Each structure stands twice: as C-alpha cells, then as structure tokens.
C-alpha cells in the first residue's frame, strides 16, 4: 500500500474523494457516504492529535501482531473499528465532510514523516510512515466501498 505522502497517490485519492456524490451508493456495509466521510475524518483527526481517543482493542491479539495485520494485510468488508469512530446517525453534512476530508488528507501528507505522531488508540506507537500508510489504506478501503 502506498503512502499519503506519495504525491501521485495523494492526488489519486483526492480525485476519488472529489468524485463522491451525496447519493453515492455503498457496495457493502451500513454507512451512508456522509457517515463514511465523517468516519475517515475522525480517524485522521486522531492521527493528527486533535481528538482524544481512549485506547481500545479491536482485535484480540498481541498489539505488535495486530499492528502488522492492520497495516499490511488486506481488510475484509465490514472490518471492525473503534466504537468512537462509528457514526451514531446520519446527521452529517456531505459537503462539509467531503471538504474536511480533502483538508485532512492535505494536512497529513504535509506533516513530515520524521515528526512525532500520536499513538493510535488501537495500534499503539506509530511512525509517520505507519500513519501515512494506514490512512492511505483506510481511505482506499472506504472509497472502494462507495465505488470510486
């Protein structure tokens, strides 16, 4: 999986985000497109250290193994996530969430990989390379979910 810090990959992801529509239909799962955007946005806000997310084990395996699996292995449809990042209802404004998504992708990609990055609530200590790869993978997973 590429990194969000790769300019060509970032440009592809941004084009895919921009191609989403308020009525984009999911291929699997339960989230609407607005809920999905809120979900990926909250995860990116956490990666930038803007929201406090208490530690939560999503996969009942040793932390190092969980981190390896999540970052390196394919994700199944309906993969588990943190409760904090599950939308409670569909009150999210599509245009606002899509704009926020674009901004957060830009901010993550602009932060130097060598900088200190916040710990992940489910994966522990994260390098900049880990964060960039994880969010590239997370965005790809959900953009694929909505057919873009």
Biotite code that builds the C-alpha atoms (Angstrom):
import biotite.structure as struc

atoms = struc.array([
    struc.Atom([0.000, 0.000, 0.000], chain_id="A", res_id=1, res_name="UNK", atom_name="CA", element="C"),
    struc.Atom([1.354, 3.417, -0.909], chain_id="A", res_id=2, res_name="UNK", atom_name="CA", element="C"),
    struc.Atom([1.658, 6.365, 1.431], chain_id="A", res_id=3, res_name="UNK", atom_name="CA", element="C"),
    struc.Atom([-0.484, 9.506, 1.534], chain_id="A", res_id=4, res_name="UNK", atom_name="CA", element="C"),
    struc.Atom([2.870, 11.270, 1.381], chain_id="A", res_id=5, res_name="UNK", atom_name="CA", element="C"),
    struc.Atom([3.366, 9.977, -2.191], chain_id="A", res_id=6, res_name="UNK", atom_name="CA", element="C"),
    struc.Atom([2.208, 12.969, -4.300], chain_id="A", res_id=7, res_name="UNK", atom_name="CA", element="C"),
    struc.Atom([0.774, 10.868, -7.129], chain_id="A", res_id=8, res_name="UNK", atom_name="CA", element="C"),
    struc.Atom([-1.108, 8.577, -4.757], chain_id="A", res_id=9, res_name="UNK", atom_name="CA", element="C"),
    struc.Atom([-2.406, 11.546, -2.770], chain_id="A", res_id=10, res_name="UNK", atom_name="CA", element="C"),
    struc.Atom([-3.637, 13.171, -5.993], chain_id="A", res_id=11, res_name="UNK", atom_name="CA", element="C"),
    struc.Atom([-5.469, 9.953, -6.932], chain_id="A", res_id=12, res_name="UNK", atom_name="CA", element="C"),
    struc.Atom([-7.115, 9.735, -3.514], chain_id="A", res_id=13, res_name="UNK", atom_name="CA", element="C"),
    struc.Atom([-8.160, 13.387, -3.668], chain_id="A", res_id=14, res_name="UNK", atom_name="CA", element="C"),
    struc.Atom([-9.725, 12.868, -7.121], chain_id="A", res_id=15, res_name="UNK", atom_name="CA", element="C"),
    struc.Atom([-11.614, 9.862, -5.768], chain_id="A", res_id=16, res_name="UNK", atom_name="CA", element="C"),
    struc.Atom([-12.888, 11.852, -2.760], chain_id="A", res_id=17, res_name="UNK", atom_name="CA", element="C"),
    struc.Atom([-13.975, 14.702, -5.042], chain_id="A", res_id=18, res_name="UNK", atom_name="CA", element="C"),
    struc.Atom([-15.863, 12.231, -7.260], chain_id="A", res_id=19, res_name="UNK", atom_name="CA", element="C"),
    struc.Atom([-18.106, 11.153, -4.373], chain_id="A", res_id=20, res_name="UNK", atom_name="CA", element="C"),
    struc.Atom([-21.691, 12.398, -4.568], chain_id="A", res_id=21, res_name="UNK", atom_name="CA", element="C"),
    struc.Atom([-24.280, 12.818, -1.788], chain_id="A", res_id=22, res_name="UNK", atom_name="CA", element="C"),
    struc.Atom([-26.164, 9.847, -3.253], chain_id="A", res_id=23, res_name="UNK", atom_name="CA", element="C"),
    struc.Atom([-23.126, 7.586, -3.817], chain_id="A", res_id=24, res_name="UNK", atom_name="CA", element="C"),
    struc.Atom([-24.216, 4.036, -3.064], chain_id="A", res_id=25, res_name="UNK", atom_name="CA", element="C"),
    struc.Atom([-22.268, 1.714, -0.808], chain_id="A", res_id=26, res_name="UNK", atom_name="CA", element="C"),
    struc.Atom([-21.222, -1.676, -2.134], chain_id="A", res_id=27, res_name="UNK", atom_name="CA", element="C"),
    struc.Atom([-21.231, -3.184, 1.372], chain_id="A", res_id=28, res_name="UNK", atom_name="CA", element="C"),
    struc.Atom([-21.734, -2.163, 4.992], chain_id="A", res_id=29, res_name="UNK", atom_name="CA", element="C"),
    struc.Atom([-24.243, 0.134, 6.661], chain_id="A", res_id=30, res_name="UNK", atom_name="CA", element="C"),
    struc.Atom([-22.757, 3.630, 6.496], chain_id="A", res_id=31, res_name="UNK", atom_name="CA", element="C"),
    struc.Atom([-24.045, 6.312, 4.146], chain_id="A", res_id=32, res_name="UNK", atom_name="CA", element="C"),
    struc.Atom([-21.455, 8.266, 2.178], chain_id="A", res_id=33, res_name="UNK", atom_name="CA", element="C"),
    struc.Atom([-21.713, 11.164, 4.673], chain_id="A", res_id=34, res_name="UNK", atom_name="CA", element="C"),
    struc.Atom([-21.224, 8.796, 7.601], chain_id="A", res_id=35, res_name="UNK", atom_name="CA", element="C"),
    struc.Atom([-18.221, 7.201, 5.879], chain_id="A", res_id=36, res_name="UNK", atom_name="CA", element="C"),
    struc.Atom([-16.613, 10.600, 5.322], chain_id="A", res_id=37, res_name="UNK", atom_name="CA", element="C"),
    struc.Atom([-17.176, 11.541, 8.974], chain_id="A", res_id=38, res_name="UNK", atom_name="CA", element="C"),
    struc.Atom([-15.679, 8.176, 9.986], chain_id="A", res_id=39, res_name="UNK", atom_name="CA", element="C"),
    struc.Atom([-12.439, 8.572, 7.973], chain_id="A", res_id=40, res_name="UNK", atom_name="CA", element="C"),
    struc.Atom([-12.226, 12.221, 9.035], chain_id="A", res_id=41, res_name="UNK", atom_name="CA", element="C"),
    struc.Atom([-12.408, 11.367, 12.726], chain_id="A", res_id=42, res_name="UNK", atom_name="CA", element="C"),
    struc.Atom([-9.653, 8.781, 12.276], chain_id="A", res_id=43, res_name="UNK", atom_name="CA", element="C"),
    struc.Atom([-7.445, 11.375, 10.516], chain_id="A", res_id=44, res_name="UNK", atom_name="CA", element="C"),
    struc.Atom([-8.184, 13.967, 13.224], chain_id="A", res_id=45, res_name="UNK", atom_name="CA", element="C"),
    struc.Atom([-6.968, 11.384, 15.742], chain_id="A", res_id=46, res_name="UNK", atom_name="CA", element="C"),
    struc.Atom([-3.808, 10.765, 13.714], chain_id="A", res_id=47, res_name="UNK", atom_name="CA", element="C"),
    struc.Atom([-3.099, 14.495, 13.860], chain_id="A", res_id=48, res_name="UNK", atom_name="CA", element="C"),
    struc.Atom([-3.602, 14.523, 17.640], chain_id="A", res_id=49, res_name="UNK", atom_name="CA", element="C"),
    struc.Atom([-6.706, 16.707, 17.581], chain_id="A", res_id=50, res_name="UNK", atom_name="CA", element="C"),
    struc.Atom([-9.097, 14.349, 19.336], chain_id="A", res_id=51, res_name="UNK", atom_name="CA", element="C"),
    struc.Atom([-8.508, 12.278, 22.432], chain_id="A", res_id=52, res_name="UNK", atom_name="CA", element="C"),
    struc.Atom([-9.432, 8.690, 21.752], chain_id="A", res_id=53, res_name="UNK", atom_name="CA", element="C"),
    struc.Atom([-9.040, 6.271, 24.661], chain_id="A", res_id=54, res_name="UNK", atom_name="CA", element="C"),
    struc.Atom([-7.155, 3.053, 23.942], chain_id="A", res_id=55, res_name="UNK", atom_name="CA", element="C"),
    struc.Atom([-9.414, 0.292, 22.641], chain_id="A", res_id=56, res_name="UNK", atom_name="CA", element="C"),
    struc.Atom([-8.555, -3.211, 21.498], chain_id="A", res_id=57, res_name="UNK", atom_name="CA", element="C"),
    struc.Atom([-10.404, -4.026, 18.281], chain_id="A", res_id=58, res_name="UNK", atom_name="CA", element="C"),
    struc.Atom([-8.640, -7.321, 17.511], chain_id="A", res_id=59, res_name="UNK", atom_name="CA", element="C"),
    struc.Atom([-7.938, -9.642, 20.478], chain_id="A", res_id=60, res_name="UNK", atom_name="CA", element="C"),
    struc.Atom([-4.316, -10.368, 19.506], chain_id="A", res_id=61, res_name="UNK", atom_name="CA", element="C"),
    struc.Atom([-0.973, -9.092, 20.807], chain_id="A", res_id=62, res_name="UNK", atom_name="CA", element="C"),
    struc.Atom([-0.520, -5.431, 19.890], chain_id="A", res_id=63, res_name="UNK", atom_name="CA", element="C"),
    struc.Atom([2.505, -5.960, 17.604], chain_id="A", res_id=64, res_name="UNK", atom_name="CA", element="C"),
    struc.Atom([0.670, -8.654, 15.644], chain_id="A", res_id=65, res_name="UNK", atom_name="CA", element="C"),
    struc.Atom([-2.492, -6.554, 15.416], chain_id="A", res_id=66, res_name="UNK", atom_name="CA", element="C"),
    struc.Atom([-0.496, -3.603, 14.090], chain_id="A", res_id=67, res_name="UNK", atom_name="CA", element="C"),
    struc.Atom([1.248, -5.776, 11.491], chain_id="A", res_id=68, res_name="UNK", atom_name="CA", element="C"),
    struc.Atom([-2.059, -7.266, 10.319], chain_id="A", res_id=69, res_name="UNK", atom_name="CA", element="C"),
    struc.Atom([-3.909, -3.941, 10.133], chain_id="A", res_id=70, res_name="UNK", atom_name="CA", element="C"),
    struc.Atom([-1.135, -2.126, 8.267], chain_id="A", res_id=71, res_name="UNK", atom_name="CA", element="C"),
    struc.Atom([-0.021, -4.927, 5.952], chain_id="A", res_id=72, res_name="UNK", atom_name="CA", element="C"),
    struc.Atom([-2.838, -7.405, 5.325], chain_id="A", res_id=73, res_name="UNK", atom_name="CA", element="C"),
    struc.Atom([-5.993, -6.941, 3.218], chain_id="A", res_id=74, res_name="UNK", atom_name="CA", element="C"),
    struc.Atom([-9.047, -5.765, 5.132], chain_id="A", res_id=75, res_name="UNK", atom_name="CA", element="C"),
    struc.Atom([-12.297, -7.685, 4.804], chain_id="A", res_id=76, res_name="UNK", atom_name="CA", element="C"),
    struc.Atom([-15.555, -5.915, 4.060], chain_id="A", res_id=77, res_name="UNK", atom_name="CA", element="C"),
    struc.Atom([-17.062, -4.923, 7.379], chain_id="A", res_id=78, res_name="UNK", atom_name="CA", element="C"),
    struc.Atom([-13.716, -4.890, 9.223], chain_id="A", res_id=79, res_name="UNK", atom_name="CA", element="C"),
    struc.Atom([-14.010, -3.927, 12.886], chain_id="A", res_id=80, res_name="UNK", atom_name="CA", element="C"),
    struc.Atom([-13.291, -0.381, 14.017], chain_id="A", res_id=81, res_name="UNK", atom_name="CA", element="C"),
    struc.Atom([-13.229, 1.679, 17.200], chain_id="A", res_id=82, res_name="UNK", atom_name="CA", element="C"),
    struc.Atom([-16.584, 2.462, 18.777], chain_id="A", res_id=83, res_name="UNK", atom_name="CA", element="C"),
    struc.Atom([-15.564, 6.145, 18.866], chain_id="A", res_id=84, res_name="UNK", atom_name="CA", element="C"),
    struc.Atom([-15.396, 6.183, 15.065], chain_id="A", res_id=85, res_name="UNK", atom_name="CA", element="C"),
    struc.Atom([-18.788, 4.565, 14.441], chain_id="A", res_id=86, res_name="UNK", atom_name="CA", element="C"),
    struc.Atom([-21.311, 7.208, 13.376], chain_id="A", res_id=87, res_name="UNK", atom_name="CA", element="C"),
    struc.Atom([-24.369, 7.286, 15.620], chain_id="A", res_id=88, res_name="UNK", atom_name="CA", element="C"),
    struc.Atom([-26.782, 8.532, 12.998], chain_id="A", res_id=89, res_name="UNK", atom_name="CA", element="C"),
    struc.Atom([-26.805, 10.230, 9.608], chain_id="A", res_id=90, res_name="UNK", atom_name="CA", element="C"),
    struc.Atom([-26.689, 13.860, 10.725], chain_id="A", res_id=91, res_name="UNK", atom_name="CA", element="C"),
    struc.Atom([-23.505, 14.677, 8.799], chain_id="A", res_id=92, res_name="UNK", atom_name="CA", element="C"),
    struc.Atom([-23.469, 17.244, 6.006], chain_id="A", res_id=93, res_name="UNK", atom_name="CA", element="C"),
    struc.Atom([-21.962, 15.693, 2.882], chain_id="A", res_id=94, res_name="UNK", atom_name="CA", element="C"),
    struc.Atom([-20.294, 18.835, 1.519], chain_id="A", res_id=95, res_name="UNK", atom_name="CA", element="C"),
    struc.Atom([-18.808, 19.740, 4.902], chain_id="A", res_id=96, res_name="UNK", atom_name="CA", element="C"),
    struc.Atom([-17.445, 16.242, 5.489], chain_id="A", res_id=97, res_name="UNK", atom_name="CA", element="C"),
    struc.Atom([-16.039, 15.938, 1.957], chain_id="A", res_id=98, res_name="UNK", atom_name="CA", element="C"),
    struc.Atom([-14.303, 19.314, 2.300], chain_id="A", res_id=99, res_name="UNK", atom_name="CA", element="C"),
    struc.Atom([-12.934, 18.315, 5.702], chain_id="A", res_id=100, res_name="UNK", atom_name="CA", element="C"),
    struc.Atom([-11.666, 15.045, 4.215], chain_id="A", res_id=101, res_name="UNK", atom_name="CA", element="C"),
    struc.Atom([-9.740, 16.882, 1.490], chain_id="A", res_id=102, res_name="UNK", atom_name="CA", element="C"),
    struc.Atom([-8.229, 19.247, 4.063], chain_id="A", res_id=103, res_name="UNK", atom_name="CA", element="C"),
    struc.Atom([-7.217, 16.429, 6.420], chain_id="A", res_id=104, res_name="UNK", atom_name="CA", element="C"),
    struc.Atom([-5.575, 14.431, 3.620], chain_id="A", res_id=105, res_name="UNK", atom_name="CA", element="C"),
    struc.Atom([-3.551, 17.542, 2.741], chain_id="A", res_id=106, res_name="UNK", atom_name="CA", element="C"),
    struc.Atom([-2.573, 18.084, 6.385], chain_id="A", res_id=107, res_name="UNK", atom_name="CA", element="C"),
    struc.Atom([-1.474, 14.502, 6.982], chain_id="A", res_id=108, res_name="UNK", atom_name="CA", element="C"),
    struc.Atom([0.542, 14.498, 3.751], chain_id="A", res_id=109, res_name="UNK", atom_name="CA", element="C"),
    struc.Atom([2.175, 17.815, 4.670], chain_id="A", res_id=110, res_name="UNK", atom_name="CA", element="C"),
    struc.Atom([3.360, 16.650, 8.089], chain_id="A", res_id=111, res_name="UNK", atom_name="CA", element="C"),
    struc.Atom([6.920, 15.313, 7.845], chain_id="A", res_id=112, res_name="UNK", atom_name="CA", element="C"),
    struc.Atom([7.154, 11.554, 8.237], chain_id="A", res_id=113, res_name="UNK", atom_name="CA", element="C"),
    struc.Atom([10.039, 12.056, 10.678], chain_id="A", res_id=114, res_name="UNK", atom_name="CA", element="C"),
    struc.Atom([7.911, 14.148, 13.077], chain_id="A", res_id=115, res_name="UNK", atom_name="CA", element="C"),
    struc.Atom([6.419, 12.649, 16.226], chain_id="A", res_id=116, res_name="UNK", atom_name="CA", element="C"),
    struc.Atom([2.935, 11.251, 15.588], chain_id="A", res_id=117, res_name="UNK", atom_name="CA", element="C"),
    struc.Atom([0.328, 10.467, 18.254], chain_id="A", res_id=118, res_name="UNK", atom_name="CA", element="C"),
    struc.Atom([-0.144, 6.896, 19.395], chain_id="A", res_id=119, res_name="UNK", atom_name="CA", element="C"),
    struc.Atom([-3.031, 5.063, 17.789], chain_id="A", res_id=120, res_name="UNK", atom_name="CA", element="C"),
    struc.Atom([-5.780, 4.073, 20.234], chain_id="A", res_id=121, res_name="UNK", atom_name="CA", element="C"),
    struc.Atom([-5.840, 0.547, 18.799], chain_id="A", res_id=122, res_name="UNK", atom_name="CA", element="C"),
    struc.Atom([-2.314, 0.092, 17.386], chain_id="A", res_id=123, res_name="UNK", atom_name="CA", element="C"),
    struc.Atom([-0.071, 1.902, 19.859], chain_id="A", res_id=124, res_name="UNK", atom_name="CA", element="C"),
    struc.Atom([3.109, 3.719, 18.829], chain_id="A", res_id=125, res_name="UNK", atom_name="CA", element="C"),
    struc.Atom([3.004, 4.903, 15.214], chain_id="A", res_id=126, res_name="UNK", atom_name="CA", element="C"),
    struc.Atom([5.756, 6.220, 12.969], chain_id="A", res_id=127, res_name="UNK", atom_name="CA", element="C"),
    struc.Atom([4.916, 8.778, 10.306], chain_id="A", res_id=128, res_name="UNK", atom_name="CA", element="C"),
    struc.Atom([5.312, 6.055, 7.667], chain_id="A", res_id=129, res_name="UNK", atom_name="CA", element="C"),
    struc.Atom([2.851, 3.832, 9.584], chain_id="A", res_id=130, res_name="UNK", atom_name="CA", element="C"),
    struc.Atom([0.300, 6.656, 9.834], chain_id="A", res_id=131, res_name="UNK", atom_name="CA", element="C"),
    struc.Atom([0.614, 7.621, 6.175], chain_id="A", res_id=132, res_name="UNK", atom_name="CA", element="C"),
    struc.Atom([0.257, 4.014, 5.044], chain_id="A", res_id=133, res_name="UNK", atom_name="CA", element="C"),
    struc.Atom([-2.622, 3.276, 7.419], chain_id="A", res_id=134, res_name="UNK", atom_name="CA", element="C"),
    struc.Atom([-4.676, 6.267, 6.284], chain_id="A", res_id=135, res_name="UNK", atom_name="CA", element="C"),
    struc.Atom([-3.927, 5.608, 2.619], chain_id="A", res_id=136, res_name="UNK", atom_name="CA", element="C"),
    struc.Atom([-5.249, 2.090, 3.183], chain_id="A", res_id=137, res_name="UNK", atom_name="CA", element="C"),
    struc.Atom([-8.249, 3.264, 5.238], chain_id="A", res_id=138, res_name="UNK", atom_name="CA", element="C"),
    struc.Atom([-9.267, 5.812, 2.608], chain_id="A", res_id=139, res_name="UNK", atom_name="CA", element="C"),
    struc.Atom([-8.816, 3.292, -0.202], chain_id="A", res_id=140, res_name="UNK", atom_name="CA", element="C"),
    struc.Atom([-10.966, 0.756, 1.680], chain_id="A", res_id=141, res_name="UNK", atom_name="CA", element="C"),
    struc.Atom([-13.860, 3.185, 2.109], chain_id="A", res_id=142, res_name="UNK", atom_name="CA", element="C"),
    struc.Atom([-13.594, 4.833, -1.301], chain_id="A", res_id=143, res_name="UNK", atom_name="CA", element="C"),
    struc.Atom([-13.778, 1.343, -2.805], chain_id="A", res_id=144, res_name="UNK", atom_name="CA", element="C"),
    struc.Atom([-16.814, 0.710, -0.583], chain_id="A", res_id=145, res_name="UNK", atom_name="CA", element="C"),
    struc.Atom([-18.526, 3.589, -2.418], chain_id="A", res_id=146, res_name="UNK", atom_name="CA", element="C"),
    struc.Atom([-17.387, 2.564, -5.881], chain_id="A", res_id=147, res_name="UNK", atom_name="CA", element="C"),
    struc.Atom([-14.816, 5.297, -6.502], chain_id="A", res_id=148, res_name="UNK", atom_name="CA", element="C"),
])
